[in-house]
Amino acid sequence: MSESTFIMPPEWARHDATWLSWPHKKESWPGKFEPVPAVFASIAAALSRYEDVHINVLDQDMERSVKQLIDARVPDPECRRRIMQHRIPTDDAWCRDHGPNFVFRHGRNGTDKVIMNWEYNAWGGKYEPYDRDNAVPQMVASLVGCEVVCPGMVLEGGAIDVNGKGLLLTTEACLLNPNRNPSMSRKDIERTLEKYLGITKVLWLREGIAGDDTDGHVDDMARFVNERTVVIALEDNPDDVNYEPLQENYRLLKSFTDQDGQPLHVVPLPMPEPVYYDNERLPASYANFYIANRQVLVPLYRCEKDAKAMDILASCFPGREIVGIDCTDLVWGLGAIHCVTHEEPAGAVVSE
């Protein structure tokens, strides 16, 4: 193992598949669960045009209901064939955070794909139980015949973003929160990320956005769109609670340099108009997009800024189709498209 190196590819690298965990925990969308499965079906339908889609389900009854929703949205039999269900039980639907983190291992015998099995504790023990979610990477690994590597650190997928060339974006609010890894210092965390994800530089932002129960996941705020460019959500209303934290993170990004010591290219992305449900401010953000094969799936919130956000992301991803998906109902669960998806990069799994 000491002679191996790990590299996490960027999200825009070619995918073999995307993984989803089907929603079933009604408490995550109190009073508004009914429309949520249809949003997942729309996401799966869009993805199936260009890549396989693996869906974790609880049982046969869920399989039937998922198939019914998918069939209604996917008329093409070839696309339907790409959508597969697996009996991998979960506690909740946030596959970005509990799902399989596929990375490549380079060693004396060549390159293979392995799963980093980070510990998952439901964002600092906020929601119990979470033992089934924590077991998902191991179960996926058994299903696909992939080796598992256990770094022994709590880490959610939404807390990080990489450019594939050694840079990793994260926030102090999340990764340094004592409810994750209280015995680890900032340097300990950086060394672990370097060792298991192939990182050479960690770019630390500060606070996350209002309504985010994850303690500040970076995927609601700032994302790499290529090796040298980051989009950052900015609020244009000085009276909004998100205004100053996002401005501070914007200033930080403008001060950072890339893997070659050059300034990052920083692209502002608007925040949607505030989204509320039952008088609760929700973490609605266009930064929670998902980069798929030949597509970018963008969360929309039924407001005037939707079109502007899609135009900006279209300019960041030339050659990729920009697909808007209404996430007004989904975000009541405190997450959007990126939060419920997890990419599996293209590459062989080598079983010994």
N, C-alpha and C positions, 0 to 999 in steps of 0.2 A: 504493500500500500504506500510505503514511503516513496516509492519510485513512480507513483502515479500522480497526475495532476488533473484537477477537475475544472471544467469550464461550463458556466451556464450561458446558453445562447440567448440573444435578445428575442423579444416576442415576434419581431418581424421576420426572423429566420423561418424557413420552410417548416410547416407542421406535418406530422403524420395524422394528428387528431387533436380535438379539443375534448376535455372532460367536464362533465356537469354532474351535480348532485341534485336530484329532483326534489322540489320543495314539498314538505309535508307538515312542518311544525307551524301550526296556526298561530301560536303565540308570537312568532316572529313578525307577523303581519296582523296584529290584533284588530278584528273587525273589518279586515280588508283582504283576507286570504284568497277569496274566490277568484279574482282575476289573475292572480300571480302565476299559476301553472301555464296559462295561455301565453304569458310573456316568455317563459322558458321555452315553450314550443316554438315561438317565433324566432328566438335566438337559435335553437337547434335547426330550424328550417333554413335559416339564412346560411349557417355554417355548412350545412350538408351539401351545398352547391359545389364546394371546393375542397372539402376534407371530411374525414371520418369524425363522427360524434359519438362519444361513449357517455352513457347516462347511468349513474348509480341509482338504483331503486331498492325499495324495501322488500317487495314481495310480488306475487302474481297479480294481485288486485291493482297495484300501482302500475305494473307492466301494461295491463289492459288499458288503464286510463291514459297512460302516456302514449301508447300506440294510437288511441283514438284521437287525441289532440294532434299528434304528429301527422297522421294520415290526412286530417282535414286541412293541413297547411302545406303538405308536400305531395303534389300530384305526380311528380317525376319518380318512377320506380327506382331509378338509379340512385337518386338522392335518398330515398327511403332506405335503400340497402346500406347506405353509409351510416345510418343511425342505429346504434346497437345499445341494448340495455344489459346491465349486469347486476346481479344480486349482491350488492355491496351496501350494507345498511349504514345510514348516517343519522346524526342527531339533527342536523340543519343543512341548509342548502349552499353555504358559502364555500364553494370548492376552491376558489382562489387561495383561501387560507388553510384549509385542511387537506387539499388535494395533493397529487403527486408532483413533486418538483424534479422533473427530469433534467439531468445534466449529462455532459459527456466526460468520460474518464479516458485520459491518454496515458498509456503505459508501454512497457516493453513489448507487449503482445498486440499493440495497435490501439484502436479507439472503440469503446463500447458505450452504450447508454445505460445509466443507472439512475436510481431514484434516491434523492436526498430526503430522508425521513426525519424532518424537523419535529420537535415536540410541539404539540398544539394544546393550549389551555383555555380556549374560548376567550381570547383577548383579556387575559389576566384573571380568569375564573369568573367572568361576569355572568355566564349562562351555563347552568349544569342541567343534565349531564353532557359531557363532551368526549367520553371514552370511545364511542363508535367513530366519531369524526377523527380522533387521533389515530385510529387504526386504519384509516382509508389508504394511506400510501403503501403500507405493508400488504393490504389485500389487493391493491392494483398491481403491485409487483409480482405477487403470486399468480395473478391472472395472466399477465403478459410475459412472465418468465424473466423478470428483470431483477438484477441484484439491488439490494438496499444498503445504503450507507447511513449510519446514525450519528450525526454530529453532537447530539446531546444538548442542544440549545433550543429554546422556544423561539419560533419564527413563523410568522404568517406571510403568505405570498404577497398580500396587498401592502406589506410594510416595505417592500423593496422593489426597485426597478433597475435593470442593467442595460448597458449598451453593447455587451459582448466583446468589448475591447479593454475591459479592466475597470470600468466605472460602475459604481452602484449608488443610487439615490435612496435616501431614507430620511427619517425624522428622529430628532432627539426625543420628542414627546412620546413616541412609541417604543423604539428599541432601547432607550435608557430608562423606561418606566420600570420601577422595581417590581411590578406585578408580572413581569416576564422572566427576567434572568437576574435576580437580586444579587447573586454572588459574582456576577461578571462586570468588569469595568468596561469603559468605552474601548480601551485597547484590546481587551479580551474579545469583545464582540467583533471588532475589526479583524483581528487575527483569525477568528473562526470563519468569517465571511470570505476572507482571503484564501484560506485553506480549502474550503469546500465549494466555493463558487468561482474561483479563479479571479478574484478581485484584486486590483492593485491600488485603488483609491476609493474611499468612501466619502461621498458628498452629503454632509449632514445639513438638512433643513430643520426648522424649529417646530412650530405648532401646526396642527391640521385644521380642518374646517369645522364650522359649527354643526352640531348634530351627529358627528361621527363618533360612534361608541367604541371605536377601535383604539382610541388614544392617539389618533393622528396618522392614519395610513397615508403613505405618499401617493398611492394610486387614485386618491380623490383630489389630487392637487398638482403634481408635477410628474411628467412622463418623458422618457426618451422617445423620440420619433426617428432618429437615426444616430449614428455613432457620435455626432458632435452637436446635436440639436435637442433641446428640451422645451416642451410646452409647459407653461405655468398658468394655472387658473388665477385670474385677477378680478376683483370686485371693483366696480367703478363708482359705487355709492360710498362716500366717506363715512356715512352714518351706519353702515352695515357692520355687523360684528366681525365679518370675514375680511373687512378692508385692510386693517393694519397687519394682521398675521400674514396675509398673502403678499402684501407689499414688502414685508421683511424678508420673506422667502424669495421673492423676486430679486431683491437687492443682493441676497446671498448668491443666488444662481449667477447673477451678472459678475460676481467677484470670483467665481470658480473657474478653474481651467480643466481642459480635457486630459486624456491620457498622454498627449504629446506636449502638454504645457501651454496649449493655446486656449484663448477664451471660448467658452461655450457660446453657441448661437441660441439665444433665448427668445421664444415666441410666446407672446401673451395670448391667452385663451379666455374668453369671457366666462363669467359665472352666470348661470341662469337666474332669472328672477327668483326670489326666495320661494321655496316650496314647503308648505305646511300640511300636516294632516292631524286632525284632532288637537289643534293648537300647538303642535310640536314641530320645531324647525328640523327639516330633514337635510341630510348631507348630499343634496343634489349637485352634481358637478359633471361637466362635459369631459373632464380629464379621466373619467372612469370608462373610457373606450377600450375596445379589445381589437388587437391587430391579428387578423386571420389571414389565411391564404387568399390573396387577391382582393381582400376586403378589409375595411375597418368598420366595426359595429359601434355606433355612437349612441349614447343615451340621450333621449329627447324628453322635454318636460312641458310641452304644450305652451311655449312662450315665444316671444318675438326673437329672442337671441338664439333659438335653435338653428336657424338658417345660417347665421354668422359663424357659429361654432363649426357647423358642417363645412362651410367654405374654407375656414382656416385649416381644418384637418385635411381637407382635400388637397390644399396646397402643400401640406407636409408629407402626403403620401401619393405622389404622382404615380399613376398606373394602377392604383387600388381603388376599387369601388367603395364609396362611402354610403353605408347603410344605416339609416336612422331607425331606432327602435324606441317606441314610447315606453319610458320607464317611470312614469308618474305613479303607477301603482307599485311597481317593484321597489322603488326607493323608500317606501313606507317601512320596509324591512331594514333600512339603513344601509343599503348597498345597491349597486346597479350592475351593468353588464360585466365589467372586469371582475367584480367581486364574486360572480357565480361561474366564471370560466377558468380553466387552467389548460394551457397549451402542452402538447407533447411534441417536441421538435422531431423533425424527420431524421432518421438514422437507425441503424440496426441495433437490436438487443442481442448481445452475445451471451448465450447460456452455456455455462461450463458443464 
